[in-house]
Every structure is written in C-alpha cells, then in structure tokens.
C-alpha cells in the first residue's frame, strides 16, 4: 500500500520559515519524480516544486528563490524548505509522486501537473499571517 504522509505545517508570521516533510512508503522511491503542490481556499491545486530521480529541481515563479525542494533516497523522504513566507503562501500543501520515466520535474508545475501524479498525500496546512 502506497502512503505519502506530510508533516511540518503550522502557522507563522510573514517573513518566517517552515520546513515540510513527506514520508513515502510502498513504492520504489528512487524511481519516482516527486513534487509539492498547494491549494489555497477557493483556488485550484497547483504544483510549486518538483524534483526528478536525478535530483534535478524546478520551481514555480511564485516560489523561486524562497522555496527549496530536496529528497533523501536513503530515508524515502521529501522535504520543502520554505523561507520568506508571505500571506499568499497560505494553503494546504500536498506531496505527490509520479513514475519518473514519464514525468519530469517541470511537468509537475502548475495545474497541468495534477493529472501527471500517480499518488498523493492528504496534506498539511500552512497559514501565514501578515
């Protein structure tokens, strides 16, 4: 049974930092492209950061230079370091996995990435106050 379990969400003030983690089990982790998505209230879910099996990363323009995605192939974990947080970063954050041979990190971004992902976590809530 495939499981993706997010943790690390919470409430911080604008300008602060948070680190999200995702524990992945039940699949051959090293073969999967991994990504972080977010969904703000009333908006579509969108991919904000992706990382390929090789470690190549890509980011949405909205988070470039502030968010950093990383994976640990020994621990089967995926992290998202979020710095300089803004109120508009408030959202439910989800980790997701797609088989690596058919999905690049770039293809996980935006709303078009939704259909490419094979497995999803249940999300962790991030709230940024002004």
N, CA, C and O atoms as CSV, one atom per row, in Angstrom:
chain,resi,resn,atom,element,x,y,z
A,1,UNK,N,N,0.847,-1.182,0.000
A,1,UNK,CA,C,0.000,0.000,0.000
A,1,UNK,C,C,0.893,1.246,0.000
A,1,UNK,O,O,1.756,1.417,0.861
A,2,UNK,N,N,0.661,2.093,-0.977
A,2,UNK,CA,C,1.446,3.320,-1.093
A,2,UNK,C,C,0.921,4.362,-0.112
A,2,UNK,O,O,-0.283,4.600,-0.014
A,3,UNK,N,N,1.851,4.976,0.610
A,3,UNK,CA,C,1.485,6.037,1.542
A,3,UNK,C,C,2.444,7.210,1.412
A,3,UNK,O,O,3.660,7.033,1.349
A,4,UNK,N,N,1.879,8.405,1.374
A,4,UNK,CA,C,2.643,9.642,1.442
A,4,UNK,C,C,2.061,10.435,2.599
A,4,UNK,O,O,0.879,10.776,2.590
A,5,UNK,N,N,2.886,10.730,3.592
A,5,UNK,CA,C,2.405,11.378,4.800
A,5,UNK,C,C,3.187,12.659,5.041
A,5,UNK,O,O,4.389,12.637,5.307
A,6,UNK,N,N,2.472,13.781,4.942
A,6,UNK,CA,C,3.107,15.087,5.129
A,6,UNK,C,C,3.123,15.476,6.601
A,6,UNK,O,O,2.278,15.045,7.385
A,7,UNK,N,N,4.104,16.299,6.957
A,7,UNK,CA,C,4.183,16.864,8.299
A,7,UNK,C,C,4.916,18.202,8.230
A,7,UNK,O,O,5.544,18.527,7.223
A,8,UNK,N,N,4.824,18.974,9.319
A,8,UNK,CA,C,5.581,20.214,9.391
A,8,UNK,C,C,4.799,21.482,9.158
A,8,UNK,O,O,5.342,22.580,9.283
A,9,UNK,N,N,3.530,21.348,8.820
A,9,UNK,CA,C,2.724,22.546,8.625
A,9,UNK,C,C,2.484,23.281,9.933
A,9,UNK,O,O,2.739,22.752,11.014
A,10,UNK,N,N,1.993,24.501,9.821
A,10,UNK,CA,C,1.714,25.282,11.006
A,10,UNK,C,C,1.424,26.720,10.655
A,10,UNK,O,O,1.196,27.060,9.495
A,11,UNK,N,N,1.438,27.561,11.674
A,11,UNK,CA,C,1.154,28.983,11.499
A,11,UNK,C,C,2.383,29.796,11.857
A,11,UNK,O,O,2.957,29.629,12.933
A,12,UNK,N,N,2.786,30.678,10.949
A,12,UNK,CA,C,3.911,31.568,11.206
A,12,UNK,C,C,3.586,32.951,10.666
A,12,UNK,O,O,2.662,33.120,9.871
A,13,UNK,N,N,4.342,33.918,11.100
A,13,UNK,CA,C,4.169,35.278,10.602
A,13,UNK,C,C,4.914,35.446,9.280
A,13,UNK,O,O,5.855,34.713,8.974
A,14,UNK,N,N,4.472,36.415,8.521
A,14,UNK,CA,C,5.130,36.732,7.258
A,14,UNK,C,C,6.612,36.996,7.499
A,14,UNK,O,O,7.003,37.645,8.469
A,15,UNK,N,N,7.418,36.473,6.588
A,15,UNK,CA,C,8.856,36.600,6.726
A,15,UNK,C,C,9.512,35.409,7.392
A,15,UNK,O,O,10.733,35.261,7.351
A,16,UNK,N,N,8.709,34.568,8.000
A,16,UNK,CA,C,9.229,33.407,8.696
A,16,UNK,C,C,9.495,32.232,7.775
A,16,UNK,O,O,9.356,32.338,6.556
A,17,UNK,N,N,9.879,31.110,8.371
A,17,UNK,CA,C,10.225,29.901,7.623
A,17,UNK,C,C,9.502,28.687,8.204
A,17,UNK,O,O,9.158,28.646,9.385
A,18,UNK,N,N,9.287,27.716,7.343
A,18,UNK,CA,C,8.769,26.418,7.736
A,18,UNK,C,C,9.447,25.358,6.887
A,18,UNK,O,O,9.880,25.630,5.767
A,19,UNK,N,N,9.537,24.157,7.423
A,19,UNK,CA,C,10.076,23.034,6.662
A,19,UNK,C,C,9.046,21.917,6.681
A,19,UNK,O,O,8.700,21.393,7.739
A,20,UNK,N,N,8.567,21.563,5.514
A,20,UNK,CA,C,7.628,20.462,5.370
A,20,UNK,C,C,8.393,19.187,5.036
A,20,UNK,O,O,9.425,19.223,4.367
A,21,UNK,N,N,7.874,18.067,5.509
A,21,UNK,CA,C,8.445,16.766,5.186
A,21,UNK,C,C,7.350,15.821,4.717
A,21,UNK,O,O,6.184,15.956,5.088
A,22,UNK,N,N,7.748,14.871,3.902
A,22,UNK,CA,C,6.817,13.856,3.409
A,22,UNK,C,C,7.505,12.500,3.496
A,22,UNK,O,O,8.560,12.293,2.895
A,23,UNK,N,N,6.916,11.592,4.233
A,23,UNK,CA,C,7.436,10.231,4.338
A,23,UNK,C,C,6.731,9.363,3.311
A,23,UNK,O,O,5.502,9.308,3.277
A,24,UNK,N,N,7.507,8.684,2.473
A,24,UNK,CA,C,6.963,7.895,1.367
A,24,UNK,C,C,7.230,6.419,1.614
A,24,UNK,O,O,8.344,6.034,1.970
A,25,UNK,N,N,6.213,5.596,1.425
A,25,UNK,CA,C,6.380,4.153,1.586
A,25,UNK,C,C,5.496,3.413,0.593
A,25,UNK,O,O,4.537,3.971,0.060
A,26,UNK,N,N,5.832,2.143,0.352
A,26,UNK,CA,C,5.005,1.312,-0.500
A,26,UNK,C,C,5.298,1.397,-1.979
A,26,UNK,O,O,4.594,0.785,-2.781
A,27,UNK,N,N,6.322,2.142,-2.361
A,27,UNK,CA,C,6.719,2.193,-3.768
A,27,UNK,C,C,8.251,2.255,-3.845
A,27,UNK,O,O,8.931,2.499,-2.849
A,28,UNK,N,N,8.772,2.026,-5.057
A,28,UNK,CA,C,10.222,2.084,-5.254
A,28,UNK,C,C,10.608,3.548,-5.392
A,28,UNK,O,O,10.648,4.099,-6.492
A,29,UNK,N,N,10.884,4.151,-4.276
A,29,UNK,CA,C,11.041,5.605,-4.138
A,29,UNK,C,C,11.973,6.203,-5.185
A,29,UNK,O,O,11.662,7.243,-5.767
A,30,UNK,N,N,13.116,5.557,-5.432
A,30,UNK,CA,C,14.137,6.144,-6.293
A,30,UNK,C,C,13.695,6.241,-7.744
A,30,UNK,O,O,14.350,6.917,-8.538
A,31,UNK,N,N,12.595,5.579,-8.114
A,31,UNK,CA,C,12.112,5.594,-9.488
A,31,UNK,C,C,11.077,6.692,-9.755
A,31,UNK,O,O,10.584,6.829,-10.875
A,32,UNK,N,N,10.753,7.464,-8.727
A,32,UNK,CA,C,9.658,8.413,-8.849
A,32,UNK,C,C,10.103,9.862,-8.840
A,32,UNK,O,O,10.967,10.258,-8.059
A,33,UNK,N,N,9.504,10.641,-9.713
A,33,UNK,CA,C,9.562,12.101,-9.628
A,33,UNK,C,C,8.624,12.523,-8.509
A,33,UNK,O,O,7.499,12.034,-8.407
A,34,UNK,N,N,9.100,13.435,-7.674
A,34,UNK,CA,C,8.318,13.880,-6.523
A,34,UNK,C,C,8.041,15.375,-6.619
A,34,UNK,O,O,8.799,16.121,-7.239
A,35,UNK,N,N,6.961,15.793,-6.005
A,35,UNK,CA,C,6.593,17.202,-6.114
A,35,UNK,C,C,5.779,17.655,-4.914
A,35,UNK,O,O,5.170,16.852,-4.206
A,36,UNK,N,N,5.789,18.957,-4.709
A,36,UNK,CA,C,4.921,19.597,-3.733
A,36,UNK,C,C,3.896,20.436,-4.476
A,36,UNK,O,O,4.229,21.214,-5.370
A,37,UNK,N,N,2.649,20.259,-4.087
A,37,UNK,CA,C,1.541,21.044,-4.607
A,37,UNK,C,C,0.939,21.834,-3.453
A,37,UNK,O,O,1.168,21.533,-2.281
A,38,UNK,N,N,0.167,22.848,-3.814
A,38,UNK,CA,C,-0.570,23.567,-2.782
A,38,UNK,C,C,-1.926,23.997,-3.323
A,38,UNK,O,O,-2.112,24.200,-4.523
A,39,UNK,N,N,-2.858,24.125,-2.397
A,39,UNK,CA,C,-4.208,24.557,-2.766
A,39,UNK,C,C,-4.692,25.567,-1.748
A,39,UNK,O,O,-4.926,25.240,-0.584
A,40,UNK,N,N,-4.839,26.801,-2.204
A,40,UNK,CA,C,-5.362,27.863,-1.359
A,40,UNK,C,C,-6.893,27.830,-1.401
A,40,UNK,O,O,-7.470,27.298,-2.349
A,41,UNK,N,N,-7.544,28.380,-0.405
A,41,UNK,CA,C,-9.016,28.379,-0.387
A,41,UNK,C,C,-9.595,29.001,-1.654
A,41,UNK,O,O,-9.215,30.107,-2.039
A,42,UNK,N,N,-10.499,28.299,-2.287
A,42,UNK,CA,C,-11.162,28.801,-3.482
A,42,UNK,C,C,-10.339,28.742,-4.744
A,42,UNK,O,O,-10.759,29.256,-5.780
A,43,UNK,N,N,-9.171,28.123,-4.681
A,43,UNK,CA,C,-8.308,28.055,-5.858
A,43,UNK,C,C,-7.989,26.610,-6.216
A,43,UNK,O,O,-8.184,25.692,-5.420
A,44,UNK,N,N,-7.487,26.436,-7.449
A,44,UNK,CA,C,-7.094,25.105,-7.894
A,44,UNK,C,C,-5.785,24.683,-7.240
A,44,UNK,O,O,-4.959,25.511,-6.857
A,45,UNK,N,N,-5.628,23.390,-7.127
A,45,UNK,CA,C,-4.365,22.852,-6.657
A,45,UNK,C,C,-3.309,23.062,-7.751
A,45,UNK,O,O,-3.584,22.875,-8.936
A,46,UNK,N,N,-2.110,23.451,-7.336
A,46,UNK,CA,C,-1.053,23.717,-8.315
A,46,UNK,C,C,0.283,23.212,-7.805
A,46,UNK,O,O,0.565,23.236,-6.606
A,47,UNK,N,N,1.101,22.751,-8.745
A,47,UNK,CA,C,2.431,22.315,-8.388
A,47,UNK,C,C,3.358,23.495,-8.213
A,47,UNK,O,O,3.360,24.405,-9.042
A,48,UNK,N,N,4.154,23.502,-7.141
A,48,UNK,CA,C,5.065,24.608,-6.882
A,48,UNK,C,C,6.539,24.200,-6.916
A,48,UNK,O,O,7.405,25.053,-7.108
A,49,UNK,N,N,6.833,22.926,-6.734
A,49,UNK,CA,C,8.225,22.475,-6.762
A,49,UNK,C,C,8.264,20.994,-7.110
A,49,UNK,O,O,7.462,20.203,-6.615
A,50,UNK,N,N,9.206,20.635,-7.966
A,50,UNK,CA,C,9.347,19.245,-8.364
A,50,UNK,C,C,10.806,18.829,-8.352
A,50,UNK,O,O,11.698,19.663,-8.504
A,51,UNK,N,N,11.050,17.514,-8.166
A,51,UNK,CA,C,12.408,17.002,-8.159
A,51,UNK,C,C,12.421,15.633,-8.828
A,51,UNK,O,O,11.625,14.755,-8.496
A,52,UNK,N,N,13.334,15.472,-9.771
A,52,UNK,CA,C,13.413,14.229,-10.518
A,52,UNK,C,C,14.243,13.190,-9.772
A,52,UNK,O,O,14.841,13.486,-8.738
A,53,UNK,N,N,14.273,11.981,-10.302
A,53,UNK,CA,C,15.062,10.915,-9.695
A,53,UNK,C,C,16.544,11.282,-9.655
A,53,UNK,O,O,17.270,10.842,-8.764
A,54,UNK,N,N,16.992,12.084,-10.614
A,54,UNK,CA,C,18.393,12.501,-10.687
A,54,UNK,C,C,18.731,13.615,-9.713
A,54,UNK,O,O,19.903,13.919,-9.489
A,55,UNK,N,N,17.693,14.232,-9.127
A,55,UNK,CA,C,17.908,15.368,-8.243
A,55,UNK,C,C,17.675,16.715,-8.897
A,55,UNK,O,O,17.747,17.747,-8.230
A,56,UNK,N,N,17.396,16.721,-10.201
A,56,UNK,CA,C,17.078,17.971,-10.888
A,56,UNK,C,C,15.809,18.564,-10.299
A,56,UNK,O,O,14.817,17.862,-10.102
A,57,UNK,N,N,15.847,19.850,-10.022
A,57,UNK,CA,C,14.702,20.518,-9.389
A,57,UNK,C,C,14.137,21.612,-10.284
A,57,UNK,O,O,14.819,22.125,-11.171
A,58,UNK,N,N,12.894,21.954,-10.036
A,58,UNK,CA,C,12.271,23.062,-10.732
A,58,UNK,C,C,11.239,23.694,-9.807
A,58,UNK,O,O,10.701,23.035,-8.917
A,59,UNK,N,N,10.966,24.988,-10.029
A,59,UNK,CA,C,10.091,25.737,-9.141
A,59,UNK,C,C,9.153,26.635,-9.925
A,59,UNK,O,O,9.488,27.131,-11.001
A,60,UNK,N,N,7.980,26.831,-9.365
A,60,UNK,CA,C,7.078,27.828,-9.919
A,60,UNK,C,C,7.663,29.217,-9.666
A,60,UNK,O,O,8.389,29.425,-8.694
A,61,UNK,N,N,7.345,30.155,-10.540
A,61,UNK,CA,C,7.859,31.513,-10.396
A,61,UNK,C,C,7.492,32.120,-9.046
A,61,UNK,O,O,8.255,32.905,-8.483
A,62,UNK,N,N,6.330,31.756,-8.535
A,62,UNK,CA,C,5.821,32.354,-7.306
A,62,UNK,C,C,6.652,31.994,-6.076
A,62,UNK,O,O,6.584,32.680,-5.057
A,63,UNK,N,N,7.438,30.915,-6.170
A,63,UNK,CA,C,8.218,30.483,-5.013
A,63,UNK,C,C,9.714,30.445,-5.284
A,63,UNK,O,O,10.505,30.149,-4.389
A,64,UNK,N,N,10.101,30.743,-6.519
A,64,UNK,CA,C,11.508,30.688,-6.903
A,64,UNK,C,C,12.367,31.550,-5.975
A,64,UNK,O,O,12.058,32.715,-5.722
A,65,UNK,N,N,13.434,30.963,-5.483
A,65,UNK,CA,C,14.348,31.686,-4.610
A,65,UNK,C,C,13.949,31.708,-3.147
A,65,UNK,O,O,14.717,32.152,-2.293
A,66,UNK,N,N,12.743,31.227,-2.856
A,66,UNK,CA,C,12.269,31.197,-1.465
A,66,UNK,C,C,12.045,29.771,-0.966
A,66,UNK,O,O,12.264,29.476,0.209
A,67,UNK,N,N,11.614,28.900,-1.856
A,67,UNK,CA,C,11.335,27.505,-1.504
A,67,UNK,C,C,12.427,26.618,-2.097
A,67,UNK,O,O,12.955,26.887,-3.176
A,68,UNK,N,N,12.753,25.544,-1.356
A,68,UNK,CA,C,13.781,24.623,-1.818
A,68,UNK,C,C,13.326,23.195,-1.551
A,68,UNK,O,O,13.043,22.825,-0.412
A,69,UNK,N,N,13.262,22.404,-2.608
A,69,UNK,CA,C,12.813,21.020,-2.508
A,69,UNK,C,C,14.038,20.109,-2.456
A,69,UNK,O,O,15.045,20.366,-3.117
A,70,UNK,N,N,13.939,19.039,-1.659
A,70,UNK,CA,C,15.033,18.075,-1.578
A,70,UNK,C,C,14.471,16.700,-1.297
A,70,UNK,O,O,13.374,16.559,-0.756
A,71,UNK,N,N,15.232,15.690,-1.668
A,71,UNK,CA,C,14.811,14.319,-1.426
A,71,UNK,C,C,15.963,13.535,-0.817
A,71,UNK,O,O,17.131,13.814,-1.086
A,72,UNK,N,N,15.625,12.563,-0.003
A,72,UNK,CA,C,16.615,11.683,0.605
A,72,UNK,C,C,16.270,10.267,0.187
A,72,UNK,O,O,15.340,9.656,0.713
A,73,UNK,N,N,17.037,9.753,-0.769
A,73,UNK,CA,C,16.729,8.425,-1.309
A,73,UNK,C,C,17.048,7.306,-0.331
A,73,UNK,O,O,16.604,6.176,-0.532
A,74,UNK,N,N,17.794,7.585,0.703
A,74,UNK,CA,C,18.080,6.574,1.724
A,74,UNK,C,C,16.946,6.489,2.743
A,74,UNK,O,O,16.640,5.417,3.264
A,75,UNK,N,N,16.331,7.637,3.017
A,75,UNK,CA,C,15.271,7.680,4.031
A,75,UNK,C,C,13.870,7.684,3.422
A,75,UNK,O,O,12.877,7.616,4.146
A,76,UNK,N,N,13.790,7.765,2.092
A,76,UNK,CA,C,12.487,7.825,1.404
A,76,UNK,C,C,11.658,9.009,1.895
A,76,UNK,O,O,10.472,8.875,2.195
A,77,UNK,N,N,12.301,10.157,1.970
A,77,UNK,CA,C,11.610,11.363,2.401
A,77,UNK,C,C,11.773,12.490,1.385
A,77,UNK,O,O,12.728,12.527,0.609
A,78,UNK,N,N,10.837,13.377,1.416
A,78,UNK,CA,C,10.817,14.560,0.552
A,78,UNK,C,C,10.595,15.767,1.453
A,78,UNK,O,O,9.693,15.762,2.290
A,79,UNK,N,N,11.409,16.791,1.285
A,79,UNK,CA,C,11.285,17.989,2.100
A,79,UNK,C,C,11.016,19.222,1.244
A,79,UNK,O,O,11.320,19.257,0.052
A,80,UNK,N,N,10.440,20.224,1.886
A,80,UNK,CA,C,10.276,21.534,1.253
A,80,UNK,C,C,10.631,22.593,2.291
A,80,UNK,O,O,9.890,22.807,3.250
A,81,UNK,N,N,11.753,23.242,2.094
A,81,UNK,CA,C,12.157,24.352,2.953
A,81,UNK,C,C,11.534,25.622,2.392
A,81,UNK,O,O,11.763,25.980,1.236
A,82,UNK,N,N,10.749,26.298,3.217
A,82,UNK,CA,C,10.039,27.490,2.770
A,82,UNK,C,C,10.525,28.683,3.584
A,82,UNK,O,O,10.367,28.720,4.805
A,83,UNK,N,N,11.107,29.642,2.908
A,83,UNK,CA,C,11.649,30.847,3.547
A,83,UNK,C,C,10.905,32.086,3.060
A,83,UNK,O,O,10.190,32.051,2.058
A,84,UNK,N,N,11.089,33.169,3.786
A,84,UNK,CA,C,10.476,34.458,3.415
A,84,UNK,C,C,9.003,34.281,3.083
A,84,UNK,O,O,8.525,34.751,2.050
A,85,UNK,N,N,8.305,33.611,3.953
A,85,UNK,CA,C,6.906,33.271,3.691
A,85,UNK,C,C,6.036,34.513,3.634
A,85,UNK,O,O,6.271,35.499,4.333
A,86,UNK,N,N,5.015,34.435,2.773
A,86,UNK,CA,C,4.082,35.531,2.556
A,86,UNK,C,C,2.668,35.055,2.840
A,86,UNK,O,O,2.398,33.857,2.756
A,87,UNK,N,N,1.760,35.960,3.173
A,87,UNK,CA,C,0.368,35.546,3.391
A,87,UNK,C,C,-0.215,34.768,2.209
A,87,UNK,O,O,-1.039,33.875,2.406
A,88,UNK,N,N,0.201,35.096,0.994
A,88,UNK,CA,C,-0.338,34.378,-0.166
A,88,UNK,C,C,0.196,32.960,-0.285
A,88,UNK,O,O,-0.255,32.210,-1.150
A,89,UNK,N,N,1.147,32.571,0.562
A,89,UNK,CA,C,1.599,31.182,0.601
A,89,UNK,C,C,0.678,30.318,1.449
A,89,UNK,O,O,0.859,29.102,1.516
A,90,UNK,N,N,-0.304,30.928,2.094
A,90,UNK,CA,C,-1.263,30.178,2.905
A,90,UNK,C,C,-2.026,29.195,2.033
A,90,UNK,O,O,-2.651,29.578,1.044
A,91,UNK,N,N,-1.968,27.913,2.412
A,91,UNK,CA,C,-2.595,26.863,1.599
A,91,UNK,C,C,-2.432,25.525,2.294
A,91,UNK,O,O,-1.677,25.391,3.257
A,92,UNK,N,N,-3.156,24.539,1.785
A,92,UNK,CA,C,-2.883,23.147,2.131
A,92,UNK,C,C,-1.779,22.676,1.187
A,92,UNK,O,O,-1.879,22.857,-0.026
A,93,UNK,N,N,-0.741,22.080,1.733
A,93,UNK,CA,C,0.378,21.613,0.944
A,93,UNK,C,C,0.355,20.079,0.872
A,93,UNK,O,O,0.177,19.392,1.878
A,94,UNK,N,N,0.542,19.569,-0.352
A,94,UNK,CA,C,0.483,18.137,-0.605
A,94,UNK,C,C,1.777,17.665,-1.260
A,94,UNK,O,O,2.335,18.360,-2.109
A,95,UNK,N,N,2.252,16.488,-0.868
A,95,UNK,CA,C,3.317,15.873,-1.652
A,95,UNK,C,C,2.696,14.833,-2.579
A,95,UNK,O,O,1.643,14.266,-2.291
A,96,UNK,N,N,3.367,14.603,-3.682
A,96,UNK,CA,C,2.845,13.710,-4.700
A,96,UNK,C,C,4.000,13.028,-5.431
A,96,UNK,O,O,5.125,13.526,-5.459
A,97,UNK,N,N,3.688,11.873,-6.023
A,97,UNK,CA,C,4.703,11.088,-6.722
A,97,UNK,C,C,4.188,10.645,-8.079
A,97,UNK,O,O,3.016,10.302,-8.237
A,98,UNK,N,N,5.089,10.657,-9.058
A,98,UNK,CA,C,4.780,10.179,-10.406
A,98,UNK,C,C,5.949,9.345,-10.902
A,98,UNK,O,O,7.104,9.684,-10.646
A,99,UNK,N,N,5.664,8.276,-11.597
A,99,UNK,CA,C,6.745,7.423,-12.066
A,99,UNK,C,C,7.715,8.257,-12.894
A,99,UNK,O,O,7.298,9.029,-13.757
A,100,UNK,N,N,8.999,8.102,-12.631
A,100,UNK,CA,C,9.992,9.026,-13.158
A,100,UNK,C,C,10.177,9.014,-14.656
A,100,UNK,O,O,10.489,10.051,-15.242
A,101,UNK,N,N,9.991,7.852,-15.307
A,101,UNK,CA,C,10.294,7.793,-16.723
A,101,UNK,C,C,9.302,8.587,-17.563
A,101,UNK,O,O,9.603,8.923,-18.708
A,102,UNK,N,N,8.107,8.898,-17.011
A,102,UNK,CA,C,7.116,9.606,-17.804
A,102,UNK,C,C,6.865,11.040,-17.348
A,102,UNK,O,O,6.097,11.763,-17.983
A,103,UNK,N,N,7.499,11.457,-16.263
A,103,UNK,CA,C,7.204,12.786,-15.735
A,103,UNK,C,C,8.488,13.495,-15.312
A,103,UNK,O,O,9.228,12.995,-14.465
A,104,UNK,N,N,8.747,14.651,-15.899
A,104,UNK,CA,C,9.879,15.453,-15.479
A,104,UNK,C,C,9.441,16.395,-14.366
A,104,UNK,O,O,8.246,16.577,-14.136
A,105,UNK,N,N,10.388,16.979,-13.691
A,105,UNK,CA,C,10.070,17.916,-12.622
A,105,UNK,C,C,9.272,19.099,-13.169
A,105,UNK,O,O,8.321,19.556,-12.536
A,106,UNK,N,N,9.658,19.587,-14.336
A,106,UNK,CA,C,8.949,20.718,-14.943
A,106,UNK,C,C,7.488,20.385,-15.194
A,106,UNK,O,O,6.623,21.251,-15.063
A,107,UNK,N,N,7.211,19.167,-15.545
A,107,UNK,CA,C,5.839,18.759,-15.849
A,107,UNK,C,C,4.960,18.662,-14.613
A,107,UNK,O,O,3.749,18.482,-14.738
A,108,UNK,N,N,5.534,18.777,-13.429
A,108,UNK,CA,C,4.716,18.728,-12.216
A,108,UNK,C,C,4.179,20.104,-11.838
A,108,UNK,O,O,3.310,20.213,-10.974
A,109,UNK,N,N,4.687,21.154,-12.478
A,109,UNK,CA,C,4.331,22.510,-12.067
A,109,UNK,C,C,2.954,22.939,-12.549
A,109,UNK,O,O,2.425,22.431,-13.537
A,110,UNK,N,N,2.394,23.897,-11.810
A,110,UNK,CA,C,1.122,24.478,-12.203
A,110,UNK,C,C,-0.023,23.493,-12.076
A,110,UNK,O,O,0.105,22.439,-11.454
A,111,UNK,N,N,-1.121,23.851,-12.665
A,111,UNK,CA,C,-2.298,22.986,-12.595
A,111,UNK,C,C,-2.201,21.806,-13.550
A,111,UNK,O,O,-2.875,20.794,-13.357
A,112,UNK,N,N,-1.372,21.927,-14.572
A,112,UNK,CA,C,-1.234,20.809,-15.517
A,112,UNK,C,C,-0.527,19.624,-14.890
A,112,UNK,O,O,-0.630,18.504,-15.390
A,113,UNK,N,N,0.187,19.857,-13.804
A,113,UNK,CA,C,0.871,18.758,-13.148
A,113,UNK,C,C,-0.064,17.786,-12.444
A,113,UNK,O,O,0.301,16.641,-12.178
A,114,UNK,N,N,-1.263,18.246,-12.149
A,114,UNK,CA,C,-2.199,17.418,-11.381
A,114,UNK,C,C,-2.417,16.055,-12.017
A,114,UNK,O,O,-2.370,15.030,-11.336
A,115,UNK,N,N,-2.652,16.044,-13.309
A,115,UNK,CA,C,-3.020,14.801,-13.983
A,115,UNK,C,C,-1.849,13.850,-14.151
A,115,UNK,O,O,-2.034,12.683,-14.496
A,116,UNK,N,N,-0.644,14.348,-13.908
A,116,UNK,CA,C,0.536,13.504,-14.115
A,116,UNK,C,C,0.922,12.708,-12.866
A,116,UNK,O,O,1.714,11.769,-12.948
A,117,UNK,N,N,0.372,13.076,-11.732
A,117,UNK,CA,C,0.810,12.450,-10.489
A,117,UNK,C,C,0.021,11.165,-10.229
A,117,UNK,O,O,-1.184,11.091,-10.467
A,118,UNK,N,N,0.743,10.159,-9.735
A,118,UNK,CA,C,0.125,8.853,-9.509
A,118,UNK,C,C,-0.360,8.673,-8.066
A,118,UNK,O,O,-1.340,7.969,-7.819
A,119,UNK,N,N,0.328,9.308,-7.124
A,119,UNK,CA,C,-0.003,9.118,-5.710
A,119,UNK,C,C,0.057,10.468,-4.993
A,119,UNK,O,O,0.843,11.349,-5.340
A,120,UNK,N,N,-0.808,10.594,-3.976
A,120,UNK,CA,C,-0.945,11.845,-3.223
A,120,UNK,C,C,-0.964,11.593,-1.732
A,120,UNK,O,O,-1.439,10.558,-1.263
A,121,UNK,N,N,-0.429,12.576,-0.980
A,121,UNK,CA,C,-0.639,12.590,0.448
A,121,UNK,C,C,-1.935,13.318,0.773
A,121,UNK,O,O,-2.622,13.805,-0.125
A,122,UNK,N,N,-2.268,13.390,2.057
A,122,UNK,CA,C,-3.511,14.034,2.472
A,122,UNK,C,C,-3.344,15.510,2.786
A,122,UNK,O,O,-4.330,16.226,2.960
A,123,UNK,N,N,-2.116,15.964,2.858
A,123,UNK,CA,C,-1.866,17.388,3.005
A,123,UNK,C,C,-1.538,17.833,4.414
A,123,UNK,O,O,-1.854,17.165,5.399
A,124,UNK,N,N,-0.890,18.994,4.474
A,124,UNK,CA,C,-0.586,19.646,5.745
A,124,UNK,C,C,-0.837,21.138,5.559
A,124,UNK,O,O,-0.469,21.710,4.533
A,125,UNK,N,N,-1.462,21.766,6.550
A,125,UNK,CA,C,-1.917,23.143,6.402
A,125,UNK,C,C,-0.828,24.129,6.820
A,125,UNK,O,O,-0.216,24.000,7.880
A,126,UNK,N,N,-0.609,25.110,5.960
A,126,UNK,CA,C,0.331,26.202,6.232
A,126,UNK,C,C,-0.448,27.512,6.249
A,126,UNK,O,O,-1.148,27.834,5.290
A,127,UNK,N,N,-0.326,28.260,7.330
A,127,UNK,CA,C,-1.026,29.534,7.467
A,127,UNK,C,C,-0.020,30.619,7.780
A,127,UNK,O,O,0.722,30.529,8.758
A,128,UNK,N,N,0.002,31.647,6.946
A,128,UNK,CA,C,0.936,32.760,7.124
A,128,UNK,C,C,0.143,34.021,7.444
A,128,UNK,O,O,-0.726,34.432,6.675
A,129,UNK,N,N,0.450,34.626,8.578
A,129,UNK,CA,C,-0.244,35.846,8.982
A,129,UNK,C,C,0.600,37.071,8.654
A,129,UNK,O,O,1.830,37.033,8.665
A,130,UNK,N,N,-0.112,38.162,8.360
A,130,UNK,CA,C,0.586,39.401,7.971
A,130,UNK,C,C,1.286,40.055,9.154
A,130,UNK,O,O,1.916,41.101,8.998
